[in-house]
Structures are given as C-alpha cells and as structure tokens.
Amino acid sequence: MDAQIAKLRDWIDKSDNIVFFGGAGVSTESGIPDFRSVDGLYNQQWKWPPETILSHTFFMTQTEEFYRFYRAKMLALDAEPNAAHKKLAEWEAQGKCRAIVTQNIDGLHQKAGSREVLELHGSVLRNRCMRCKRPHDVREIAAGKGVPKCTCGGTIKPDVVLYEESLDSDVINQSVSYIANADILIIGGTSLAVYPAAGLIDYYRGNKLVLVNKSSTSADKRADLVIHAPIGEVFSQL
C-alpha cells in the first residue's frame, strides 16, 4: 500500500483541480454508523427495513415512527471530523480541492472547514416547516419527542432526500460540472451502489481516477489507482 499512497501523494502535489466524491465510509470513521447496517437493537425496535422508514411515503403516513428512527439512527450531532474530512479542508484552503460531492447528510465536511460541499442527499442540519417554510435548528428536532411542529402548526421536515424523492437538479448539475472538469477524481468510502449518485462518476474524463474503499467496488477495474483501506488511514498519510 505504501507505493500506492506515494503515487497518490505525487499526483496530489502536482494538481490544483481535485474533486472528491464520498459516501458513508467517510463518516463511519467518525463514529456515525451506516444506517443500512442492521444490528440487534435495530431488530428489536423496528418492524421495517431502513429503506422503507426513510421513504417519502412512510414519512407522510407514519411520521411519528419515522422520527423515532430518525432521532435514534440518523442524528449524530456530537460527531467530529476525521482525518479524511480535515485533509480535504486543508486541500481546499491550499487551492487544490475544487469541490466535495458527498452522499452524506451529517455536515462533517463543513465542520472540518470545507466550503464547496455539494450534498447530494441533503443535510440533517437543515429543517423546514412544510407549511410556512420557516427554518428550524436540528438540535430542536433532536431534543424533541414525537412529530416536531412549527409554531404555525405545520410539520417540520428535514432537508434530507428520502427514498422516492428526486435529487436537487442544481446540486446534480454542479456536481457533474466539477467532476467532468477535474484533473483528479478521488472516490472514497462508497461501494458505488446507490444510484443516481453513483452514476455521476461516469462524467469524469481524466486519467487519474482514484478509488479508496475498504472493500472492492464495481468501478475498481476502470480506476487508475485503487487502495483498499479505511479512508481516514489513507488520508492521514497524504
């Protein structure tokens, strides 16, 4: 792995147009579990799979049960950025990293200091009343019980893209533009199994496609450099 990291370090040193595309594996190293991981506690508490609970239909029809799961499994407000988040923020400050395209909804990239962060699936940090559109702080949601309500009486909804909902077209278009024009595209902490987000890498035109993930992915064969290791471990050496 040392030779691979040395090669990646050399590419990064010579580039000022890096784009990073990240998934759940970036956040799990900050102690945020992948909601798809089904543990014993999950089996005891919920009758439905996560994909069902985190759907638009479930939110609209069983809102209280949605929020019980959401507070328990999706909010980790005390989590701190790890080595990967910090390194990306450092590269942006140096003028090397142009953008981060993330499937995560935890806001840890911004907490680390990154500014150009394109959140494909939204963010738990933003919440709005469905009736009057007034914003509400996430800690208000986390501390409450049952269905959070606005002072106007409307239901508060997190700005998270649920199953059955469309991704934001502006975020998609910006992501495509950054990826298509990148010198280096680093993909980290994702199995590239969630579409349409995973399809964005098809827009990359360069010859420095880097994959950093603990397990193999569907794109390993087309990558120019593959490192099978935890992303924080790799980025701490760059």
C-alpha positions, 0 to 999 in steps of 0.5 A: 500500500505504501507505493500506492499512497506515494503515487497518490501523494505525487499526483496530489502535489502536482494538481490544483483541480481535485474533486472528491466524491464520498459516501458513508465510509467517510463518516463511519470513521467518525463514529456515525454508523451506516444506517443500512447496517442492521444490528440487534437493537435495530431488530428489536425496535423496528418492524421495517427495513431502513429503506422503507422508514426513510421513504417519502411515503412512510414519512407522510403516513407514519411520521411519528415512527419515522422520527423515532428512527430518525432521532435514534439512527440518523442524528449524530450531532456530537460527531467530529471530523476525521482525518479524511474530512480535515485533509480535504479542508486543508486541500481546499484552503491550499487551492487544490480541492475544487469541490466535495460531492458527498452522499452524506447528510451529517455536515462533517465536511463543513465542520472540518472547514470545507466550503464547496460541499455539494450534498447530494442527499441533503443535510440533517442540519437543515429543517423546514416547516412544510407549511410556512417554510420557516427554518428550524435548528436540528438540535430542536428536532433532536431534543424533541419527542414525537412529530416536531411542529412549527409554531404555525402548526405545520410539520417540520421536515428535514432537508434530507432526500428520502427514498422516492424523492428526486435529487436537487437538479442544481446540486446534480448539475454542479456536481457533474460540472466539477467532476467532468472538469477535474484533473483528479477524481478521488472516490472514497468510502462508497461501494458505488451502489446507490444510484443516481449518485453513483452514476455521476462518476461516469462524467469524469474524463481524466486519467487519474481516477482514484478509488479508496474503499475498504472493500472492492467496488464495481468501478475498481477495474476502470480506476487508475489507482485503487487502495483498499483501506479505511479512508481516514488511514489513507488520508492521514498519510497524504 
